[in-house]
């Protein structure tokens, strides 16, 4: 009976484990002494960073550069389903932010550090109003940005 139950749930587990094709995926899991960081830790880290940057800004907005423009943004949503531990103390977060012109920007963040101490190392605008500017493709275990088609 346990085998029948396991076989029943196996296809669902395979679908659940597939990576989101638009964002970098999990790092290879191996034996490591590094502390595991949960998606809740990554979510808290990106929210803390956005909040701290917004507080420093005279207008109370998070600012990001895109094609020579300084975007003043408000956090709408952290995509908790797309947060990733990339291994080696590196993490990925994707958030939606709204600009004063009404456009929604999907922004990819890369972070390093441990819970409570995470720092953003890279930020890029991935989508504007749902239209991707680039996609992610894995090659030999490394994720690269590729032009959107």
N, C-alpha and C positions, 0 to 999 in steps of 0.2 A: 504493500500500500504506500509506504513513503516514497518508493521509486516512482509510482504512478503520479503522485502529487508533484514530485520534482519535475517529471517530464511534462506535466500539464502547465507548470509555471515557467519553464525554460524559455519558450518563445517570447513571452512577455518580458522576461528579464533581459533578453537580447535587445529587444526594441528599446527598453528603458535605458540601457547602457550606451546606446549610440550617441555620438557627439553631435552637437548643434553644428551644422555645416558652415555657418557664417563666422564662427569664432574659434580661436585656438582651443585645443582640447587638453585633456589631462596629460601629465608627464608620465613616462613609464614608471610603474611602481616597482621598486626594488627594495632591498634591505637598506635602511638608512637610520642614522641616529638623529636626524633632524626632527624637530617637533612637528607633528601634523597640525596644520592650520585648517579649521573648518570653514565652510562657506559662510557661516554666521560671522566668523572672525573677519573674513574678507569683506563682507557687506558692512560690518561696523567700521572697518578700516577706511573704506571708500567714503562712507557717509561722514566720518570724522574729518577726513581730508577736505572734502567739499565744504563742510561747515566751517572749518578753520580758514580756508582760503576766502570764503564769502565774508567772514567776519573782518578780515584784514582789508577788504575792499571798501572804498568810500561809499559805494552804492549798494553794498550788501549782497552783491552778486558774485557768482563764480565766473572767472574769466578764462577763456581759452582762445588761442589763436587758430584761425583757419583762413588760408589763402590771403594772408596779409590783413585780415580783419580781426579786430578784437571783439569776441562775442561775449556779451554779458548774459549769463544764464542762471536759471533757477532749476533746482533738482525736481524732477517729476517722479522718477521711478528708478530704483536699482533693480536690474534684471537678476534676481537671486537665482534663477534657473540657469544662468550662464556664467556664474562665478566659477573660476577654476584655480586649482593649485597646480601650477606648472612645474613644480619641483625646484630644487635648488634655492629655496627661499624666494621664489618669484610667483606672483599671482596675477590673475586677470579679472577685471570687472567691466561690465557694460552697463551704462546708465542712459536714461532719457532725460534731456534737459530742454527747457523752453526758453527761447530768446524773446526779447521785448517786441520783435517784429512778428511774433506769433509762430515762427517756425520751430519745429521740434528737431533737436539734434541728438542722435544716438552717438555716444562718445565711448570709446574704448580706453581703458586705463590699465597700465601695468604697474604693479606695486612690488615692493620688497619689504622684508622685515618680519617681525613677530607680532602677534596680537597686541593691540594697544600702542604699537610703535611703527606702524606701516607708513611707508613713504611712497609717493607716486614717482615713478621714473620716466614714464612716457604717457602722453595723452594724444589721441587723434580722433577727429571727427570721422565716424564710420558711415553714418547715414544722415541725410537731411530730409525731413518729412517722409521717412520710410524708404527713400531711394538710396541704395548703397553706393558709396564712392569707391569701395574696394571690397574684396572678399578675402577669406583665409583659406590657404591650401597647405596641407601637410606634405612634406617631402623628406623622407628618411628620418622621421621623428622630430623634425623641426617645422614650425609653422611660419609661413611667409604671407605677406600681403600680396594679392594679385589684383589687377584691374577688374572692376566690375564689368560684366558683359551685358 
